[in-house]
């Protein structure tokens, strides 16, 4: 690839659309979940859904790191800042996620908490170096894409012997979430969510490779095609999924060959394994408790684990009663099924995390207005 325009070429998109129209079976429905929120936005922003045959439908998945963070984890961070007096650092999107008690990190900051937005984990480390008299905590979120930088951050803090720095680790794992969705009653025969395959995430797969998707593709007979984030990437991945379904295959294919390999990034995986280990279970917004789906800091680096340093205990907190974010993350509802969407809940005044994040399904629907084409089909 020399220029990104090569993957946004309208004529090529029409060619792929023509192939899709020729190859889909008009007698059946195709339902594919794009796990990653980046793909959801690509579908909406570039009008990809306008080019798909009527019997091919895309279903939103839970691959938005800000969206899947449960209220209880945000509450935990807020309590650290308000009650323990720490300097709490995290990414910009996290600041606006609604928590309990009509709070968010941003509103807690307005109440006097020392909460800072950072662009990189390294910013939090620099803050700890510059203020040795203050406890600095980095709220680390995200899938495997953002986990290696956090691991490097903790390892560097250990090398420097920083005494005033720790991490509140909320990193989650993609394959476990997909497996959980496939094993749920909603997807099983007779459930409310029918799935024929997955568009696999791009950035996550650069880190972990394509191999981790192979076990559930075999076990559940669901094809996976890893795709880049450009519109032609997504369209080609959908065509590859259609071909697998038509041929009765269920394997992992890689459309994003310019960046993803089967093995992934060995150096990134090594630093993650050095610093983190699996949690037995972790609560996801919308999915509930998911076994072996998140990471915690290893005992060797316990001095930098904010949960241990401040003796934190996680408590589950329900979402807003009228917010459908959880069901949207599971793929069983679409944003327009929510009574709050576009009225009470907007990007300027979000009621749920799906409207906050740049990768959230509600934000995509609101920004690009493609409500009909991005509908979730449950029949």
C-alpha beads as a LAMMPS data file, in Angstrom:
LAMMPS data file: protein, C-alpha beads

379 atoms
378 bonds

1 atom types
1 bond types

-500.0 500.0 xlo xhi
-500.0 500.0 ylo yhi
-500.0 500.0 zlo zhi

Masses

1 110.0

Atoms # bond

1 1 1 0.000 0.000 0.000
2 1 1 1.396 3.386 -1.030
3 1 1 -1.612 5.531 -0.210
4 1 1 -4.676 4.987 1.942
5 1 1 -6.821 6.128 -1.006
6 1 1 -6.156 2.749 -2.626
7 1 1 -8.389 1.208 0.052
8 1 1 -11.123 3.819 -0.430
9 1 1 -11.490 3.532 -4.201
10 1 1 -15.149 3.791 -5.196
11 1 1 -14.795 1.795 -8.414
12 1 1 -13.133 -1.090 -6.588
13 1 1 -15.860 -0.964 -3.944
14 1 1 -18.489 -1.305 -6.676
15 1 1 -16.603 -4.301 -8.083
16 1 1 -16.615 -6.060 -4.712
17 1 1 -20.289 -5.177 -4.272
18 1 1 -21.036 -6.772 -7.645
19 1 1 -19.217 -9.941 -6.590
20 1 1 -21.201 -10.037 -3.365
21 1 1 -24.473 -9.664 -5.240
22 1 1 -23.492 -12.474 -7.596
23 1 1 -22.326 -14.865 -4.894
24 1 1 -24.876 -14.515 -2.096
25 1 1 -27.623 -17.086 -2.000
26 1 1 -30.912 -15.176 -2.276
27 1 1 -32.667 -17.941 -0.360
28 1 1 -30.733 -17.407 2.847
29 1 1 -29.759 -14.663 5.285
30 1 1 -26.179 -13.888 6.238
31 1 1 -25.537 -12.421 9.697
32 1 1 -21.971 -11.378 10.494
33 1 1 -20.748 -9.694 13.657
34 1 1 -18.062 -7.068 13.347
35 1 1 -16.470 -7.476 16.756
36 1 1 -14.457 -4.259 16.698
37 1 1 -15.972 -0.814 17.061
38 1 1 -13.507 0.467 14.464
39 1 1 -15.235 -1.702 11.879
40 1 1 -18.643 -0.446 13.007
41 1 1 -17.538 3.096 12.280
42 1 1 -15.990 2.118 8.939
43 1 1 -19.276 0.510 7.882
44 1 1 -21.198 3.666 8.741
45 1 1 -18.725 6.355 7.742
46 1 1 -18.055 5.030 4.243
47 1 1 -21.554 3.788 3.474
48 1 1 -20.434 0.174 3.164
49 1 1 -23.832 -1.090 4.292
50 1 1 -25.437 0.694 1.326
51 1 1 -23.448 -1.596 -0.966
52 1 1 -24.339 -4.885 0.718
53 1 1 -27.094 -7.162 -0.584
54 1 1 -30.336 -6.913 1.380
55 1 1 -29.861 -10.372 2.912
56 1 1 -26.401 -9.568 4.317
57 1 1 -26.610 -7.884 7.721
58 1 1 -23.885 -6.674 10.040
59 1 1 -24.319 -6.994 13.799
60 1 1 -22.379 -4.885 16.263
61 1 1 -20.114 -6.658 18.755
62 1 1 -18.543 -5.675 22.084
63 1 1 -15.164 -4.663 20.677
64 1 1 -15.176 -1.135 22.085
65 1 1 -12.819 -0.982 25.092
66 1 1 -14.493 2.018 26.702
67 1 1 -17.981 0.600 26.126
68 1 1 -17.378 -2.747 27.840
69 1 1 -15.887 -1.223 31.001
70 1 1 -18.548 -1.780 33.674
71 1 1 -19.839 0.964 35.951
72 1 1 -18.191 -0.637 38.982
73 1 1 -14.712 -0.180 37.514
74 1 1 -15.335 3.512 36.827
75 1 1 -16.688 3.873 40.370
76 1 1 -13.520 2.268 41.699
77 1 1 -11.382 4.851 39.907
78 1 1 -13.572 7.734 41.060
79 1 1 -13.382 6.607 44.671
80 1 1 -9.603 6.452 44.421
81 1 1 -9.475 10.049 43.251
82 1 1 -12.120 11.468 45.588
83 1 1 -11.520 9.442 48.767
84 1 1 -7.853 8.435 48.557
85 1 1 -6.660 11.712 47.062
86 1 1 -4.592 10.145 44.296
87 1 1 -3.789 11.741 40.967
88 1 1 -5.729 9.553 38.549
89 1 1 -4.750 9.442 34.879
90 1 1 -6.567 7.849 31.942
91 1 1 -7.519 8.312 28.301
92 1 1 -9.942 10.983 27.143
93 1 1 -12.917 8.778 26.250
94 1 1 -12.915 7.177 29.697
95 1 1 -13.388 10.570 31.338
96 1 1 -16.978 10.897 30.095
97 1 1 -18.325 7.389 30.774
98 1 1 -21.318 7.655 33.141
99 1 1 -20.797 6.058 36.555
100 1 1 -23.115 5.706 39.530
101 1 1 -24.375 8.642 41.585
102 1 1 -24.640 10.822 38.459
103 1 1 -20.843 10.936 38.338
104 1 1 -18.152 10.376 35.735
105 1 1 -14.424 10.945 35.960
106 1 1 -14.966 14.350 34.390
107 1 1 -17.665 15.295 36.919
108 1 1 -15.512 14.005 39.765
109 1 1 -12.758 16.277 38.488
110 1 1 -15.199 19.182 38.636
111 1 1 -15.780 18.291 42.297
112 1 1 -12.099 18.761 43.016
113 1 1 -10.577 15.339 42.313
114 1 1 -7.143 15.393 40.672
115 1 1 -8.023 13.534 37.478
116 1 1 -5.953 14.037 34.357
117 1 1 -6.387 13.054 30.727
118 1 1 -3.278 11.524 29.144
119 1 1 -2.475 10.626 25.557
120 1 1 -0.045 7.866 26.467
121 1 1 0.726 5.707 29.519
122 1 1 4.159 7.324 29.480
123 1 1 2.493 10.639 30.395
124 1 1 1.313 9.106 33.682
125 1 1 4.804 7.826 34.444
126 1 1 6.302 11.254 33.754
127 1 1 3.751 12.788 36.125
128 1 1 4.775 10.373 38.894
129 1 1 8.429 11.226 38.369
130 1 1 7.693 14.942 38.521
131 1 1 5.527 14.744 41.670
132 1 1 7.228 12.247 44.002
133 1 1 5.066 13.389 46.906
134 1 1 1.784 12.353 45.229
135 1 1 0.339 8.948 44.497
136 1 1 -0.244 8.658 40.760
137 1 1 -2.556 5.928 39.419
138 1 1 -3.019 5.070 35.757
139 1 1 -6.433 3.624 34.878
140 1 1 -5.429 1.153 32.153
141 1 1 -8.164 -0.069 29.826
142 1 1 -8.370 -1.729 26.447
143 1 1 -7.908 -4.951 24.546
144 1 1 -4.622 -6.561 23.571
145 1 1 -3.756 -3.514 21.454
146 1 1 -3.149 -1.209 24.423
147 1 1 -1.877 -3.858 26.846
148 1 1 1.812 -3.961 25.794
149 1 1 2.333 -0.211 26.474
150 1 1 0.913 -0.697 29.984
151 1 1 3.208 -3.672 30.545
152 1 1 6.219 -1.625 29.459
153 1 1 5.063 1.180 31.751
154 1 1 4.967 -1.111 34.792
155 1 1 8.300 -2.686 33.936
156 1 1 9.900 0.751 33.575
157 1 1 8.451 1.915 36.903
158 1 1 9.922 -1.186 38.550
159 1 1 13.346 -0.512 37.014
160 1 1 13.278 3.065 38.283
161 1 1 12.006 2.004 41.703
162 1 1 9.149 4.540 41.648
163 1 1 7.314 4.402 44.971
164 1 1 4.383 6.635 44.084
165 1 1 3.093 4.992 40.917
166 1 1 0.556 2.202 40.339
167 1 1 -1.861 0.890 37.714
168 1 1 -5.560 0.081 38.021
169 1 1 -5.597 -2.702 35.446
170 1 1 -8.764 -3.239 33.396
171 1 1 -7.277 -4.847 30.284
172 1 1 -9.562 -7.404 28.623
173 1 1 -9.086 -10.174 26.055
174 1 1 -10.786 -10.553 22.685
175 1 1 -10.914 -14.352 22.085
176 1 1 -12.533 -14.958 25.480
177 1 1 -15.276 -12.461 24.710
178 1 1 -16.028 -14.000 21.319
179 1 1 -16.142 -17.479 22.847
180 1 1 -18.492 -16.194 25.566
181 1 1 -20.837 -14.729 22.955
182 1 1 -20.885 -17.981 20.986
183 1 1 -21.591 -20.017 24.132
184 1 1 -24.418 -17.746 25.295
185 1 1 -28.047 -18.813 25.226
186 1 1 -28.770 -15.914 22.872
187 1 1 -26.625 -17.471 20.149
188 1 1 -27.425 -21.124 20.722
189 1 1 -30.196 -22.768 18.640
190 1 1 -33.501 -21.126 19.442
191 1 1 -31.796 -18.028 20.846
192 1 1 -32.448 -14.422 19.898
193 1 1 -29.160 -13.795 18.067
194 1 1 -28.200 -15.736 14.952
195 1 1 -24.569 -15.454 13.821
196 1 1 -22.927 -16.892 10.724
197 1 1 -19.415 -15.530 11.244
198 1 1 -17.152 -12.745 12.493
199 1 1 -15.163 -9.905 11.026
200 1 1 -12.081 -10.216 13.241
201 1 1 -10.383 -7.154 14.740
202 1 1 -7.402 -5.541 13.054
203 1 1 -5.179 -3.942 15.688
204 1 1 -5.767 -6.676 18.254
205 1 1 -4.790 -9.301 15.700
206 1 1 -1.525 -7.511 14.941
207 1 1 -0.571 -8.275 18.556
208 1 1 -2.015 -11.764 19.110
209 1 1 -1.993 -13.046 15.520
210 1 1 -4.727 -15.082 13.860
211 1 1 -4.057 -18.386 15.660
212 1 1 -6.083 -17.609 18.851
213 1 1 -9.317 -17.510 16.829
214 1 1 -8.863 -21.003 15.428
215 1 1 -10.174 -23.001 18.447
216 1 1 -13.623 -21.376 18.566
217 1 1 -13.925 -21.298 14.772
218 1 1 -13.560 -25.092 14.866
219 1 1 -15.632 -25.687 18.006
220 1 1 -18.587 -23.500 17.021
221 1 1 -18.295 -23.836 13.238
222 1 1 -18.185 -20.069 12.738
223 1 1 -15.833 -18.542 10.168
224 1 1 -13.608 -15.596 11.084
225 1 1 -12.012 -13.167 8.634
226 1 1 -9.563 -10.654 10.086
227 1 1 -9.944 -7.304 8.332
228 1 1 -8.297 -3.912 8.226
229 1 1 -10.269 -0.762 8.965
230 1 1 -10.532 0.702 5.474
231 1 1 -13.820 0.276 3.571
232 1 1 -12.368 -2.068 0.943
233 1 1 -10.826 -4.167 3.730
234 1 1 -14.229 -4.634 5.333
235 1 1 -16.015 -5.333 2.059
236 1 1 -13.454 -7.933 1.027
237 1 1 -13.745 -9.588 4.462
238 1 1 -17.532 -9.798 4.099
239 1 1 -17.110 -11.386 0.661
240 1 1 -14.690 -13.923 2.149
241 1 1 -17.201 -14.734 4.903
242 1 1 -19.989 -15.207 2.369
243 1 1 -17.811 -17.628 0.426
244 1 1 -17.005 -19.635 3.567
245 1 1 -20.676 -19.884 4.495
246 1 1 -21.645 -20.905 0.960
247 1 1 -18.952 -23.588 0.904
248 1 1 -19.752 -24.885 4.388
249 1 1 -16.319 -23.942 5.724
250 1 1 -15.530 -22.480 9.150
251 1 1 -11.920 -21.404 9.384
252 1 1 -9.843 -18.319 10.161
253 1 1 -8.797 -16.268 7.139
254 1 1 -6.684 -13.138 7.086
255 1 1 -7.652 -10.288 4.777
256 1 1 -5.314 -7.909 6.639
257 1 1 -2.136 -9.648 5.460
258 1 1 -0.217 -6.383 5.235
259 1 1 -0.159 -6.172 9.039
260 1 1 -1.332 -9.452 10.623
261 1 1 0.457 -12.812 10.771
262 1 1 -0.614 -16.101 12.289
263 1 1 1.894 -15.770 15.148
264 1 1 1.426 -12.058 15.903
265 1 1 3.947 -9.807 17.604
266 1 1 6.182 -12.057 19.717
267 1 1 7.916 -9.169 21.513
268 1 1 4.599 -7.626 22.576
269 1 1 3.280 -10.996 23.731
270 1 1 6.452 -11.595 25.773
271 1 1 6.240 -8.335 27.710
272 1 1 2.535 -8.921 28.375
273 1 1 3.273 -12.404 29.732
274 1 1 6.080 -11.043 31.910
275 1 1 3.912 -8.442 33.648
276 1 1 0.356 -9.843 33.515
277 1 1 -1.514 -13.067 34.183
278 1 1 -5.113 -14.165 33.657
279 1 1 -7.887 -13.177 36.032
280 1 1 -10.257 -15.988 36.906
281 1 1 -13.191 -13.809 35.893
282 1 1 -13.987 -10.221 34.959
283 1 1 -17.265 -8.372 34.544
284 1 1 -17.962 -6.849 31.125
285 1 1 -20.709 -4.353 30.489
286 1 1 -23.411 -6.252 28.644
287 1 1 -21.766 -9.671 28.902
288 1 1 -21.633 -10.057 32.681
289 1 1 -18.919 -12.159 34.291
290 1 1 -16.696 -13.705 31.620
291 1 1 -14.180 -16.362 32.739
292 1 1 -10.485 -15.871 31.885
293 1 1 -11.283 -12.720 29.926
294 1 1 -9.035 -10.129 31.557
295 1 1 -5.569 -9.595 32.956
296 1 1 -4.173 -8.744 36.362
297 1 1 -0.702 -7.696 37.436
298 1 1 1.626 -10.514 38.440
299 1 1 2.813 -10.879 42.033
300 1 1 6.348 -9.844 41.028
301 1 1 4.974 -6.391 40.193
302 1 1 2.418 -6.197 43.015
303 1 1 3.924 -2.932 44.257
304 1 1 2.473 -1.304 41.149
305 1 1 -0.987 -2.869 41.423
306 1 1 -3.435 -0.175 42.579
307 1 1 -6.023 -2.775 43.621
308 1 1 -3.571 -4.218 46.132
309 1 1 -1.897 -0.967 47.124
310 1 1 -5.180 0.670 48.080
311 1 1 -6.977 -2.529 49.137
312 1 1 -9.731 -2.059 46.561
313 1 1 -12.733 -4.360 46.320
314 1 1 -14.796 -4.516 43.179
315 1 1 -18.569 -4.150 43.447
316 1 1 -20.894 -4.720 40.526
317 1 1 -23.197 -1.795 39.741
318 1 1 -26.196 -2.019 37.357
319 1 1 -26.419 0.201 34.297
320 1 1 -29.028 2.920 33.907
321 1 1 -32.379 1.119 33.780
322 1 1 -33.421 2.600 30.437
323 1 1 -30.019 2.391 28.743
324 1 1 -29.750 -0.496 26.262
325 1 1 -25.965 -0.351 25.980
326 1 1 -25.546 -3.870 27.370
327 1 1 -27.922 -5.420 24.847
328 1 1 -26.303 -3.436 22.030
329 1 1 -22.864 -4.746 23.018
330 1 1 -24.219 -8.310 22.862
331 1 1 -25.675 -7.654 19.424
332 1 1 -29.278 -8.381 20.367
333 1 1 -30.448 -4.766 20.007
334 1 1 -29.522 -1.799 17.875
335 1 1 -29.025 1.760 19.147
336 1 1 -32.367 2.930 17.786
337 1 1 -34.097 0.309 19.931
338 1 1 -33.117 2.395 22.952
339 1 1 -35.704 4.940 24.104
340 1 1 -32.921 7.328 25.117
341 1 1 -31.067 7.297 21.804
342 1 1 -30.779 10.664 20.080
343 1 1 -33.043 12.421 22.573
344 1 1 -31.896 12.169 26.168
345 1 1 -28.698 10.376 25.107
346 1 1 -26.396 12.176 22.658
347 1 1 -22.595 12.433 22.323
348 1 1 -22.743 15.758 24.177
349 1 1 -24.835 14.246 27.006
350 1 1 -24.245 10.463 26.988
351 1 1 -26.301 8.226 29.232
352 1 1 -24.326 5.096 28.362
353 1 1 -20.806 4.221 27.285
354 1 1 -21.822 3.242 23.725
355 1 1 -22.549 6.919 23.025
356 1 1 -19.267 8.111 24.576
357 1 1 -16.510 6.310 22.773
358 1 1 -15.307 7.032 19.256
359 1 1 -15.727 3.258 18.718
360 1 1 -19.194 2.965 20.242
361 1 1 -22.107 1.708 18.135
362 1 1 -24.452 4.432 19.361
363 1 1 -21.905 7.112 18.493
364 1 1 -21.594 5.624 14.985
365 1 1 -25.366 5.582 14.492
366 1 1 -25.757 9.112 15.790
367 1 1 -22.830 10.561 13.822
368 1 1 -23.544 8.942 10.471
369 1 1 -27.273 8.313 10.725
370 1 1 -27.239 4.867 9.087
371 1 1 -29.973 3.401 11.243
372 1 1 -31.796 1.208 8.720
373 1 1 -28.742 -0.348 7.068
374 1 1 -26.954 -1.216 10.283
375 1 1 -29.979 -2.905 11.803
376 1 1 -29.574 -5.976 13.946
377 1 1 -31.572 -8.841 12.475
378 1 1 -32.773 -11.353 15.048
379 1 1 -35.170 -13.396 12.970

Bonds

1 1 1 2
2 1 2 3
3 1 3 4
4 1 4 5
5 1 5 6
6 1 6 7
7 1 7 8
8 1 8 9
9 1 9 10
10 1 10 11
11 1 11 12
12 1 12 13
13 1 13 14
14 1 14 15
15 1 15 16
16 1 16 17
17 1 17 18
18 1 18 19
19 1 19 20
20 1 20 21
21 1 21 22
22 1 22 23
23 1 23 24
24 1 24 25
25 1 25 26
26 1 26 27
27 1 27 28
28 1 28 29
29 1 29 30
30 1 30 31
31 1 31 32
32 1 32 33
33 1 33 34
34 1 34 35
35 1 35 36
36 1 36 37
37 1 37 38
38 1 38 39
39 1 39 40
40 1 40 41
41 1 41 42
42 1 42 43
43 1 43 44
44 1 44 45
45 1 45 46
46 1 46 47
47 1 47 48
48 1 48 49
49 1 49 50
50 1 50 51
51 1 51 52
52 1 52 53
53 1 53 54
54 1 54 55
55 1 55 56
56 1 56 57
57 1 57 58
58 1 58 59
59 1 59 60
60 1 60 61
61 1 61 62
62 1 62 63
63 1 63 64
64 1 64 65
65 1 65 66
66 1 66 67
67 1 67 68
68 1 68 69
69 1 69 70
70 1 70 71
71 1 71 72
72 1 72 73
73 1 73 74
74 1 74 75
75 1 75 76
76 1 76 77
77 1 77 78
78 1 78 79
79 1 79 80
80 1 80 81
81 1 81 82
82 1 82 83
83 1 83 84
84 1 84 85
85 1 85 86
86 1 86 87
87 1 87 88
88 1 88 89
89 1 89 90
90 1 90 91
91 1 91 92
92 1 92 93
93 1 93 94
94 1 94 95
95 1 95 96
96 1 96 97
97 1 97 98
98 1 98 99
99 1 99 100
100 1 100 101
101 1 101 102
102 1 102 103
103 1 103 104
104 1 104 105
105 1 105 106
106 1 106 107
107 1 107 108
108 1 108 109
109 1 109 110
110 1 110 111
111 1 111 112
112 1 112 113
113 1 113 114
114 1 114 115
115 1 115 116
116 1 116 117
117 1 117 118
118 1 118 119
119 1 119 120
120 1 120 121
121 1 121 122
122 1 122 123
123 1 123 124
124 1 124 125
125 1 125 126
126 1 126 127
127 1 127 128
128 1 128 129
129 1 129 130
130 1 130 131
131 1 131 132
132 1 132 133
133 1 133 134
134 1 134 135
135 1 135 136
136 1 136 137
137 1 137 138
138 1 138 139
139 1 139 140
140 1 140 141
141 1 141 142
142 1 142 143
143 1 143 144
144 1 144 145
145 1 145 146
146 1 146 147
147 1 147 148
148 1 148 149
149 1 149 150
150 1 150 151
151 1 151 152
152 1 152 153
153 1 153 154
154 1 154 155
155 1 155 156
156 1 156 157
157 1 157 158
158 1 158 159
159 1 159 160
160 1 160 161
161 1 161 162
162 1 162 163
163 1 163 164
164 1 164 165
165 1 165 166
166 1 166 167
167 1 167 168
168 1 168 169
169 1 169 170
170 1 170 171
171 1 171 172
172 1 172 173
173 1 173 174
174 1 174 175
175 1 175 176
176 1 176 177
177 1 177 178
178 1 178 179
179 1 179 180
180 1 180 181
181 1 181 182
182 1 182 183
183 1 183 184
184 1 184 185
185 1 185 186
186 1 186 187
187 1 187 188
188 1 188 189
189 1 189 190
190 1 190 191
191 1 191 192
192 1 192 193
193 1 193 194
194 1 194 195
195 1 195 196
196 1 196 197
197 1 197 198
198 1 198 199
199 1 199 200
200 1 200 201
201 1 201 202
202 1 202 203
203 1 203 204
204 1 204 205
205 1 205 206
206 1 206 207
207 1 207 208
208 1 208 209
209 1 209 210
210 1 210 211
211 1 211 212
212 1 212 213
213 1 213 214
214 1 214 215
215 1 215 216
216 1 216 217
217 1 217 218
218 1 218 219
219 1 219 220
220 1 220 221
221 1 221 222
222 1 222 223
223 1 223 224
224 1 224 225
225 1 225 226
226 1 226 227
227 1 227 228
228 1 228 229
229 1 229 230
230 1 230 231
231 1 231 232
232 1 232 233
233 1 233 234
234 1 234 235
235 1 235 236
236 1 236 237
237 1 237 238
238 1 238 239
239 1 239 240
240 1 240 241
241 1 241 242
242 1 242 243
243 1 243 244
244 1 244 245
245 1 245 246
246 1 246 247
247 1 247 248
248 1 248 249
249 1 249 250
250 1 250 251
251 1 251 252
252 1 252 253
253 1 253 254
254 1 254 255
255 1 255 256
256 1 256 257
257 1 257 258
258 1 258 259
259 1 259 260
260 1 260 261
261 1 261 262
262 1 262 263
263 1 263 264
264 1 264 265
265 1 265 266
266 1 266 267
267 1 267 268
268 1 268 269
269 1 269 270
270 1 270 271
271 1 271 272
272 1 272 273
273 1 273 274
274 1 274 275
275 1 275 276
276 1 276 277
277 1 277 278
278 1 278 279
279 1 279 280
280 1 280 281
281 1 281 282
282 1 282 283
283 1 283 284
284 1 284 285
285 1 285 286
286 1 286 287
287 1 287 288
288 1 288 289
289 1 289 290
290 1 290 291
291 1 291 292
292 1 292 293
293 1 293 294
294 1 294 295
295 1 295 296
296 1 296 297
297 1 297 298
298 1 298 299
299 1 299 300
300 1 300 301
301 1 301 302
302 1 302 303
303 1 303 304
304 1 304 305
305 1 305 306
306 1 306 307
307 1 307 308
308 1 308 309
309 1 309 310
310 1 310 311
311 1 311 312
312 1 312 313
313 1 313 314
314 1 314 315
315 1 315 316
316 1 316 317
317 1 317 318
318 1 318 319
319 1 319 320
320 1 320 321
321 1 321 322
322 1 322 323
323 1 323 324
324 1 324 325
325 1 325 326
326 1 326 327
327 1 327 328
328 1 328 329
329 1 329 330
330 1 330 331
331 1 331 332
332 1 332 333
333 1 333 334
334 1 334 335
335 1 335 336
336 1 336 337
337 1 337 338
338 1 338 339
339 1 339 340
340 1 340 341
341 1 341 342
342 1 342 343
343 1 343 344
344 1 344 345
345 1 345 346
346 1 346 347
347 1 347 348
348 1 348 349
349 1 349 350
350 1 350 351
351 1 351 352
352 1 352 353
353 1 353 354
354 1 354 355
355 1 355 356
356 1 356 357
357 1 357 358
358 1 358 359
359 1 359 360
360 1 360 361
361 1 361 362
362 1 362 363
363 1 363 364
364 1 364 365
365 1 365 366
366 1 366 367
367 1 367 368
368 1 368 369
369 1 369 370
370 1 370 371
371 1 371 372
372 1 372 373
373 1 373 374
374 1 374 375
375 1 375 376
376 1 376 377
377 1 377 378
378 1 378 379
